[in-house]
Amino acid sequence: MTKLAMNVSDEQPSSNGRTANGYSRAASSEASTNDLSAFEHIESGVRSYIRQWPAVFTRGRGHLLWDEDDKEYIDLFAGAGTLNYGHNNPVLKQALLDYLVEDNIVHGLDMGTVAKRDFLECFDELILKPRGLDYVVQFPGPTGTNAVEAALKLARKATGREWMISFTNAFHGMTLGALALTGNDMKRGGGGVPLQYATSMPYDGFFDDERAVGAIEYLRMFLAADGSGLDAPAAIIVETVQGEGGVNVASMEFLRALRETATEHGALLIVDDIQMGNGRTGKFFSFEEAGIEPDIVCISKSISGYGLPMALTLFKRDLDIWGPGEHNGTFRGNNPAFVTATKTLQTYWSDDTLSREVEKKGKVLRERLERIADAYPEAQATWRGRGLIQGLHMNVEGLAQEVIEEAFRRGVIVETSGPTSDVVKFLPSLTIPQDELLRGAGIIEESLRDVLAERGLRSKVLTTAGR
């Protein structure tokens, strides 16, 4: 296998039972072995994804999943961006199996282990040094919200300030500090206590005009005004693309102006790259294209490469003012994740092959989604996105949700995002073959067409257009 083939494709042989139309034969069977009773009667009602994808999954490989009926699904969700390199990537899996078979360290807190040393050296050599980034690496705990909480604590400690600035429709995690920075009303309400020390400012495009820095001008006005009531912030935290917030994309001009604004007002700039990092927008870090250098960067999701829990908080060397153990966590030393993370970097980030493939596939997907939006004006759909995070915003109440439910019945897993679940969000593995990506988009289009017809919108618009 050539390096290019290994790096950018997860093509697999066709599964048994695939019919001419691409669906599994088992999908057409009336009998189902997908027994959901244990989840319904034992698991908490907080479960969510299983409600829109009511199946019991058994296997995953590359961009494909199978359930207990052996029905095949194209996965355009990729573990919410955790599986950038597909399910059970064979190269990463072998590295993990080799490590476990030899009785190497699995749990290590922040002790020194060979696996952690190998990761740190590899990350420095392949990611930080080539980009001229002199960050130190903190392992704050296993999840993205751990990375954000560490960033907030460090920013407050470094600046002596308390307040944080985040943005409308932001999502930064479910623990209380991160939740205070999150815009979603439902998720904020789950906190049960007042969420403090954070102010939300308009994100790029919030004012719905063509001025890329309109939101920056608004932020600067509040920071400068004596009577604004906005305390001097310790940090400004931003997602370069708001995935959960509706695939809202910040312009490069906005990001550069935000960097300048933070510096002018003595605040640190935190980029939450938990979902958009690790190549999702093309380059390893999503802020690279803007040419900025954040003070702190939060990384998680696909950093392990294999779906294993792992998170990093990166920060400039002069911010490394923690006392030993001042921020810790029992599971911050997940050594199997270090192993797969190191293998991921060596396999996919030793050159720019994957980055170029993401940009290429992103362009192809954008063209397809824009054609879908143009072909179904009654959906009032518009495209948005960067790289392989893209969405179709549908300005018809409930339409996006109905589309993803119909797509699931047809063998595609895709989710919605946005404050009213009005965006069909495409978040495939970065290694998905281009033809399979387009096959999935085609099934989404078929689902949209049939949902519109069922609603009576499609025929109504066509009749009106024909007069």
Order of alpha helices (4+ residues) and beta strands (2+ residues): alpha-alpha-alpha-beta-beta-beta-alpha-alpha-alpha-beta-alpha-beta-alpha-alpha-beta-alpha-beta-beta-beta-alpha-beta-beta-beta-alpha-alpha-beta-beta-alpha-beta-beta-beta-alpha-alpha
